[in-house]
Amino acid sequence: MLTKFWRAAAPAAAAIWLTAGLAAQTSGPGADLSGVWQGPYVPDMTRTGRNQVGEPNLPFTPAGEKDWKSYDAANGDYTGSCLPFGLSRSVNAPNPFQIVQNAGYVAFLFEVGNWFHVVPTDGRAMPKDPNPQWFGTSIGRWDGDTLVIETRGFNGWTRLDTIGHPHSDQLHLTQTFRRTDADHIAYTVTVDDPVIYTKPWKNERVLTRQKGELIEYSCEENNKDLREGHIKAWIPPTAKH
C-alpha cells in the first residue's frame, strides 16, 4: 500500500517542487513550455499521419532486423505486465503529459502510468556511467528558444513504440521542444542506436496544449487479460538465464 501511495503521489510532489520558484521564461534563456500537452498517438514511428512525420525505411543492422522480425507481443510485452513504458513509448502514448519547469529543471509528468521524468537544465554533463533505467538519464540545454534533451543509460528492456520497434541499452535519444505559438510545440525525436540501426533516424510531431488536467491512471486495477491468463506475464531478460 505504501508503494502505491508514493507512486501516485510522486508526480504531484514533483510538480509542487518544481513550481516553487517557477517564472515564465521571458527575459532569460529558453521558453516557457509549461502546461498540459497532447501529442498524436504514435503506435508506429515509421508512419506519417496527422501531426506526425515518421521514417518509413528504418536502417536496421543485422542484429536489429533479427530482433524486429522475431518480436511477438503475444510472448509477453512488458507493458501488459504494467511495467514502465520507457521514455519513447510514454511520449508516443495516446495520453497527455504535463511539462513543469523552473530555471534548473524541466519535469515531464506522464498521465500514462502516472510516471514522471525530471531533466536537469543547469549545465551539468551527462554522467559517464549512468545507472540503467527504464526512462534513461537525461540532461537538457537551451538552444535559443528550443529545449534539447539528450538521454542515455537505458536498461534496454523497452520498445520504442507499441508495435515493438527495438532498441538496445546503447540507445541515445535526442528530443527537441520548440514553442511555435501559444498552443503548439514542434517536437522531434532522433533515435541513435548503433547496435540496432546503421544510422540515426528522426520522427517529428506537433504537440497541442490542453485545457484540462491530468487524471489518475492505474494499469493494475482492471488488468483482467493478465490476471486471467489471456496474455503472458513479461519476464526480465536477466531472469531468463
Residue pairs with C-beta under 8 A, 6 or more apart in sequence:
7 114
8 114
8 216
10 114
10 116
11 109
11 110
11 114
11 115
11 116
11 214
14 100
14 107
14 109
14 116
14 118
15 98
15 100
15 107
15 109
18 100
18 101
18 102
18 105
18 107
18 118
19 100
19 102
20 102
21 102
21 103
22 34
22 100
22 101
22 102
23 102
23 103
24 32
25 31
25 32
25 101
26 32
28 103
29 142
30 121
30 142
30 145
30 147
31 145
31 146
31 147
31 178
31 179
32 101
32 179
33 99
33 101
33 106
33 147
33 177
33 179
33 185
34 99
34 100
34 101
35 98
35 99
35 209
35 210
36 96
36 97
36 98
36 209
36 210
36 211
36 212
36 213
36 214
37 96
37 97
37 98
37 99
37 185
37 207
37 208
37 209
37 210
38 96
38 207
38 208
38 209
38 210
39 51
39 52
39 91
39 92
39 187
39 205
39 206
39 207
39 208
40 49
40 50
40 51
40 52
40 205
40 206
41 92
41 93
41 94
42 52
42 54
42 91
42 92
42 161
42 203
42 205
43 92
43 161
43 162
43 163
44 54
44 161
44 162
44 163
44 165
45 54
45 55
45 88
45 92
45 160
45 161
45 165
45 191
45 203
46 54
46 55
46 56
46 57
46 58
46 165
47 54
47 56
48 54
48 56
51 205
51 206
51 208
52 203
52 204
52 205
52 206
53 203
53 204
53 205
54 203
55 201
55 202
55 203
58 64
58 68
58 165
58 197
58 201
59 197
59 198
59 199
59 201
60 68
60 196
60 197
60 198
61 194
61 195
61 196
61 197
61 198
63 195
63 196
64 166
64 193
64 195
64 196
64 197
67 166
67 196
68 164
68 165
68 166
71 159
71 164
71 166
73 80
73 164
74 231
74 232
75 232
76 231
76 232
76 233
76 234
76 235
77 159
77 164
77 231
77 234
78 84
78 157
78 158
78 159
78 234
79 85
79 89
79 219
80 223
80 225
80 226
80 231
80 232
80 233
80 234
81 226
81 233
81 234
82 113
82 219
82 220
82 223
82 226
83 134
83 234
84 90
84 113
84 115
84 134
84 135
84 158
85 93
85 110
85 112
85 113
85 115
85 134
85 158
86 134
86 135
86 136
86 154
86 157
86 158
86 159
87 117
87 134
87 135
87 136
87 138
87 151
87 154
87 158
87 173
88 158
88 160
88 161
88 167
88 173
88 189
88 191
89 158
89 159
89 160
89 161
89 162
90 97
90 108
90 110
90 112
90 113
90 115
90 117
90 135
91 97
91 175
91 187
91 189
92 160
92 161
92 162
93 110
93 111
93 112
95 110
95 111
95 112
95 217
96 111
96 210
96 214
97 108
97 109
97 110
97 111
97 112
97 214
98 108
98 109
98 111
98 214
99 106
99 107
99 108
99 109
99 177
100 106
100 107
100 109
101 107
101 121
103 121
103 122
104 120
104 121
104 122
105 118
105 119
105 120
105 121
105 122
106 118
106 119
106 121
106 140
106 147
106 149
107 116
107 117
107 118
107 119
108 116
108 117
108 118
108 119
109 116
109 214
110 116
110 117
111 214
111 215
111 217
112 217
113 217
113 219
114 216
114 217
115 135
117 135
117 138
119 138
119 139
119 140
119 149
120 138
120 139
120 140
121 139
121 140
121 141
121 142
121 147
123 141
124 139
125 139
126 137
126 139
126 150
126 152
127 137
127 153
130 136
130 137
130 152
130 153
131 137
131 153
132 153
132 154
132 155
132 156
132 169
133 153
133 154
133 155
134 154
134 155
134 157
134 158
135 151
135 154
136 151
136 152
136 153
136 154
136 171
136 173
137 151
137 152
137 153
138 149
138 150
138 151
139 149
139 150
140 147
140 148
140 149
140 150
141 147
141 148
142 148
145 178
145 179
146 176
146 177
146 178
147 176
147 177
147 178
148 174
148 175
148 176
149 173
149 174
149 175
149 176
149 177
150 172
150 173
150 174
151 172
151 173
151 174
151 175
152 171
152 172
152 173
154 167
154 169
154 171
155 169
156 167
156 168
156 169
156 170
156 171
156 237
157 236
157 237
158 167
159 165
159 166
159 167
160 166
160 167
160 191
166 196
167 191
167 193
167 196
168 193
168 195
168 196
170 193
170 194
170 195
171 191
171 192
171 193
171 196
172 192
172 193
173 189
173 190
173 191
173 192
174 189
174 190
174 192
175 187
175 188
175 189
175 190
176 186
176 187
176 188
176 189
177 185
177 186
177 187
177 207
178 185
178 186
178 187
179 185
180 186
182 209
183 208
183 209
184 206
184 207
184 208
184 209
185 206
185 207
186 204
186 206
186 207
187 204
187 205
187 206
187 207
188 202
188 203
188 204
188 205
189 202
189 203
190 200
190 201
190 202
191 197
191 200
191 201
191 202
191 203
192 200
224 230
225 231
226 233
